[in-house]
């Protein structure tokens, strides 16, 4: 999973219409804001919020056909596009008293594809990951080892094994990544294992990012 920095979008005022009393409320009482990852890559999860004096119902239209209500909501955009988010304020009688719009641009990560990463542990088990997959739809890729779906660590017997990541793109086309693994009996080496653990913890403390292959992220515990 990529590591991203949250981006706080500037707050904007709502365009007000007549209130229940026939007069518009002060614009500074109603503010709309959003936060999302700074790269804007799909799938993009956006948090939207309205600051209001209270007593109003906030209705959101995300621009992709989905809607929600609440002062703060979270929505995920799976397909690259520019979406026009609309927010409407209703008074206690259900009458519209304010509205605003803001564009949300979602960038693509290239062609949809399934990718596969194999993590091998010293105890002879492997864990499959779909890291690097690009899918513009909800749901992860299926991870399969020797014809069986796997969701956690799996032990490999000596010999050859087949691992695969299978997925269906947003257009309904299948995509897969397949690897052949060769497992051999493992022999323990305490000095080697200790050095791997030391270097791993050193990288974690430096905030190593596996995607960018360089440090600079938040430090992690051992």
N, C-alpha and C positions, 0 to 999 in steps of 0.2 A: 504494500500500500504506500502511495507516495506521501511524503511529509510536506505539508504546505503551511503557510502563514495565513491566519485569518485576515481578511480585508474588511475594514469598516467603511461602508459607504456613507457619504455625507447625508445628514438629515435634511428632509425637505418638508415644507409646509403643505397642508392640504388646501385645495381650493374649496372654499366654503359656499354653501347655499343657505337659504333661509332656514333658521332654526324653528323649533316648535312655537316659539313666541313671536315668530315673524322677523327676527333679527339674527344676523350672522354672529357667531361667536368669534372672539379674537383669534387670528390665525396662529399666534405663537403658542396657543394652548394645544394645538394638534400638530404633532411632528411625526414624520415617517422615516424610518431608517432600516438598513439591512447590513448583514455581515455574511461573508462567504470566503472561500479560499482565494488567495491572491492570483492563482494561475487561471482560474475560471474554466478549468478542464472538466469535461463530462466524465462521470456523473458529478454534478455540482449540487451540493446541499447548501441552501440559502436560508438564513434566519431573518424573518421580517418582523418589524415591531412598530407599534403606534404608541406615542405618548399622548395621553388625552386626560382631561380633567375627571373622567368617570361618568358612568351613567349612559354610555353609548355602546352600541354593538358595532364591532369592526368586522367587515366582510371582505375577504380577499379573493380575487380571481387571478390565478397564477399565469394565465396566458397560454396554458397547454391543455385547457379544458377542465382542470381541477380547481376546486374552491375550498375555502375554509373560513372559520370565524375565530376571533380571539385577538387580544391585544398583541400577542407574540405567537408566531407560527413558524414551522420549519417545513421546507419542501425540497425535494430532490428533482433536478432536471437531468434526464438521461440522454437526451439527444442534443447535439450541437445546433444552436439557433439563437436568435434574439427574441426574447419573450417580453411582452408588455404586461407588467404586473399592475393590476388595478385594485385600489383599496377604497372602500366606501364606508362612511360612518352613518349609522342609523340611530335616531333617538328612541325613546321608550315606546313611542307609538309606531315605530317601524318606518318613519319617514327619513329620507336621505337629508343629511345636514352637512356632509363634507365628502370630497372625493379627491383622489390623486392617482397619478400613474408614474411608473418608473420602468426603464428598460433593464432587462437582465440578459447579458450576453454570455452564452455558454460556448466554449471553444472545444473543438474535437481533438483527439489524440491520434489521428490517423485512421487507417482502415481497421474495421472490426476484426479481431483475431483472438484466438485462445492461446495462451502461453503457459508454460509449465516450468516450475522450479522444484528441484529435488533437494531436500535438506537431509543430510546423513548424520546420524548421531553415533557416538562412540559405543553405544550398547547394541549396535547392529540393527537399529530401527531407522526407517526413513519417514519423512513427512512431506507430502506433496503440497504445493502451493500454486495458485493461479496468478501469482505476481507477474505483472506485465500484460495481462489480458486487457483488451479494449472491447467493451460491449456497451452499446448505447441502449440498454434496456435493463430493467431490474433483474436481480438474481445473479449468482456467481456461475462460473463454469463447473461442470462435473469433473471430479478427480477420480481416476480409475487406475487401479493397480492389478495387473493380471486378470482383467475382466471383471473386477469387483469394485464397487464404489467405496471410497475411503474418505473418512472425515478426520482422522487422527493419526497418530504414529502407527506404523505397520512394520513387523519384523520380516526381514528377508532371509530366506534360506540361501545357501551357496548356489550359484548358477545364474542364468539369465532371467530377467523379468521385464515386463512391458508396462510402462506408465504412460498415462495420457490425460490431457485436459480436453474436454468436449464441451461445446457451447453452440447455441443458436443465435445468430445475429438478429438485429432489430428488423431485418427484412425477411427473416425466416430461413436463412441459409445456414447450413451446418459449418462449423469451423473446428479444427482440432490441432493439437500439438502432441506428438508422440515421441517417447524416448525409450531406448533399450538400456536397461541397467544390468550390470554384471556384478554379482555379490560374491565375495570371497570370505573365508573364515577370518575373523578379526582376532588379533593378538593384542592384549593390553600393554601399554607402556606408560607407567606413571609419570616419568619425566616429560614425555611428549604431551600427555593429556594435561599435565600441570601448566606447561608452557602455552598450550592452546587456550586454556582457561584464563591465564594471566593476560595474554594479548587481547582476548575477547573483552575482558573487563576494562582493559585500558581503552579500547576503541569505544565501548559504551560510555565511559566517563567523558570522552572527548566529543560525544554526540555524533558518532559515525552514522552516515546516511547510506544505506545499502544501495539505494537507487542511483545517487550521484557519485558514489564511491569516494566520498571525502567527508571529513568532519565538518562541524559547524552547527549541528542541531542541538537540541537540549540534551544535557548529560543524563545518562540513565544509571540506575543502581547496578551493582554486580549481579 
